């Protein structure tokens, strides 16, 4: 028996705006089982007495400090855009009507 039902997978796909047919939904529900088992093993691990660790490696920021520099003129940039309105770029809608 699958940990995830096909209805649950279909609902998650709909929320994520991912089109999936019935076969893809069934296959994904099956493929999620080993992942769920692996997560359960990790959750069941005995961590009593193990100190919390954020990162075992010493990390150093190698980026430079932010420096304010010359910027582009907004009106000049928007004038080069295919469509702009109210100081913003207009782009085609990519998701369903919302």
Long-range contacts (C-beta under 8 A, 24 or more apart in sequence): 2-29, 2-30, 2-32, 2-33, 3-32, 3-33, 3-36, 3-37, 4-29, 4-32, 4-33, 4-36, 5-29, 17-95, 17-96
